[in-house]
Amino acid sequence: MSAADLLERLDGVHTCGAGRWRAKCPVCNGKRGTLAITETGDGVVLLRCFRNECAATDIVGAVGLQIDALFPPRVDGVHASRPVKRRFNAAQVLGAVNLELIEVLIIVGAILRRGSVTSTEHARLRLAVSRVSIAQGETS
């Protein structure tokens, strides 16, 4: 469900900004604007009644919905409705790459002392390479 689906069921709706609205709370019948509705970047709908602190479950129930309607479906633990594309500046990317290189140096030092690599160290080195490749894509 998107915020638009909920807004259609509420009275006295007006926009307060991008992804933000106010409406009349359907539970306590508060005046226009007592219910704040916010849709986050990943599609979660947040509700807050400023009159009586009505519970979100009561608010969605009053308009014929279930609480899970406020949350988009998840795919692999991530909300599936709208993927969030984050942009990182060069300093952030270089900082992350630096941490991965430090990890690589620590593992290589351990390998030199022992003369062999463990499966855990090998997996961690592969992860470091993967993260650096992703960081390279973030700067392109």
NULUMPA-774161 format. One record per residue: x, y negated, z negated of N, C-alpha, C, CB in turn; residue in three letters. Coordinates in steps of 0.2 Angstrom, whole numbers, plus 5000, padded with zeros to 4 digits. Glycine has a CB too. Layout:
<pts>
XYZXYZXYZXYZala...
</pts>
This chain:
<pts>
500450065000500050005000500449945000499550004994met500249895003500649825003500249784999500749795010ser500549724997500149674993499549654997500649614992ala499549655003498949625007498349675005499149635015ala498449735005497849785003497549764996498149855003asp497949744991497749734985497449664985498349724980leu497749614989497449544989496749544992497949504993leu496649594997495949595000495349614994495949645005glu495549644989495149664984495049614978495349734981arg495449564978495449514973495049454975496149494971leu494849414970494449344971494949294969493849344967asp494849234972495249174971495949174973495149154964gly496149214978496849224980497149154983496949284984val497749134981498049084984498849094984497949014981his499149074989499849084990500249044986500049084997thr500849064983501249024978501949024981501249054971cys502049064987502749064990502749124994503249054984gly503349144996503449205000503449264996504149205003ala502949304997502849364993502549354986503449404993gly502249294985501949284978501249254979502449234975arg500849274975500149254975499849244968499649294979trp499349204967498949204961498249214963499049134958arg497849254958497149264959496849274952497149334963ala496149284953495749294947495849364944495049274948lys496049374938496149444935495449474935496449444928cys495349534939494749574939494549604932494749624944pro495049614928494849644921494549594916495549674918val494949544915494649494910494249434913495249464906cys494249434920493849384923494149314922493149384922asn494749314921495149244920494949204925495849254919gly495149134924495049084929495449104935495149014926lys495349064941495749074947496549054945495549024952arg496949104947497649094946497949124939497749024945gly497549164936497749194929498149264931497249214925thr498049284937498449354939498949334944497949404942leu499649344942500149334947500349404950500749314943ala500349394957500549454961501149444965499949474966ile501649484964502349474968502449544972502849454963thr502649534978502849594982503649584983502549594989glu503949634980504749634980504949654987505049684975thr505649644988505949654995505849724997506649634995gly505849774992505749844994505049874994506149884990asp504549824994503849844994503449854988503749894999gly503749854982503449864976503049804974503949874970val502449814972501949754970501949754962501249774973val502149694960502149674953501549634951502749644951leu501249654945500649614943500749594936500049664943leu500449534934500449504927499849464926501149464926arg499449474921498949434919499149384914498349484916cys499149324915499349274910498849254905499549214914phe498149284906497649264901497649314895496949264905arg497549374897497549424891498049484892496849454891asn498549474896499049524897498749594899499549524890glu498249584903497949654905498449694908497349634910cys498349764907498849814909498749824917498749884906ala499349834920499249844928498849904930500049854930ala498849954925498350014927497649994927498550074922thr497449944922496749924922496649874927496649884915asp497149834930496949794935496849824942497549744936ile497249874943497149914949496549954949497849954951val496449984943495850024942495149984943495850054935gly495249914941494649874942494449864949494749814938ala494949874954494849854961494849924965495349814964val494749984961494650044964495350074967494250034970gly495850054964496550084966496850124960497050034969leu497350164962497750194956498450164956497850274958gln498750174950499450134949499950144954499650154942ile499950214957500450224962500350184969500450304964asp499750154969499650104975500150044975498950084975ala500450034969500849974969501549994971500949954961leu501750054972502350074974502350114981502650124969phe502750094985502850124992503050194991503250084997pro502950244996503250304996503950304995502950355002pro504250354992504950364991505250414996505250374984arg505850404999506150445003506950455000506150435011val507150504998507750514995507850464989508350515000asp507350454985507450404980507450334981508050424976gly507250314988507250244990506550234992507850234995val506350174991505650154993505650155001505450084991his505250185004505250195011504950145015504950265013ala504550095012504150045016504549995020503650015011ser505049965016505449915020506249925017505249845018arg506649955021507349955019507649885018507749995024pro508049885013508349815011509049815014508349805003val509149775018509849765021510249715018509749745029lys510749735014511149685010511749665014511349715004arg511849595014512449575017512949555012512349505022arg513549575013514149565008514649515011514449625006phe514949475007515449425010516049465010515449365006asn516549435013517249465014517549485007517749425018ala517549435002517849444996517549514992517749384991ala516849514993516549574990516749644993515749564990gln516849645000517049705004517749715002516949685011val518149665002518849685000518949704993519249615001leu518549674989518549704982518349774981518149664977gly517849794985517649864985518149914988516949874989ala518449884994519049924997519649934992519249895004val519749884989520349884984520249934979520449814981asn519649944976519449994971519550064974518749984968leu519350074980519450134983520150154984519050134990glu520550104986521250114987521650134980521550054990leu521450104975521650114968521550184967521450064963ile520950214968520750274967521150324971519950294968glu521250314977521650354981522350354978521750324989val522650304976523350304973523350344967523550234972leu522850344963522850384957522850454959522250364952ile522450474963522350544965523050564969521850554970ile523350524973523950544976524550554971524150494982val524550514966525050524961524950584957524950464956gly524350604956524150674952524350724957523450674951ala524250724963524450774968525150784968524150764975ile525550724968526250734968526550764962526550664969leu526250754956526450784950526350854950526150754944arg525750874953525550944952525750984959524850954952arg525850954964525950984970525351014974526451044969gly524751004972524151024975523650974974524051104973ser523050984978522450944977521950994975522350904984val521550964970520951004968520350984973520750984960thr519851024972519251014977518850954975518751074976ser518850934968518550874966518950814969518550874958thr519650814968520050764971519950754979520750774970glu519950814982519750804989519150774991519850884992his518650794987517950764988517950694987517450804984ala518350674982518350594980518750554985518650584973arg519250584988519650554994519150545000520250594995leu518750605001518350595007517750545006517950665008arg517550534999517050484998517350414999516850494990leu518050404997518350344998518450325005519050344994ala518550375009518650355016517950335019518850425020val517450375017516750355019516550285017516250405016ser516650265011516550205008516850145012516650195001arg517550155013517950105017517650105024518650125017val517450155027517150155034516450115034516950225037ser516050125028515450085028515650015027515050115022ile516149995023516349925022516549895028516849925016ala516849935032517049905039516449885043517549955043gln515949925043515349915046514949855044514849975046gly515049835037514749785034515049715036514749785026glu515649715038515949655040515949645048516649655038thr515649695052515649685059515049635061515549755062ser
</pts>
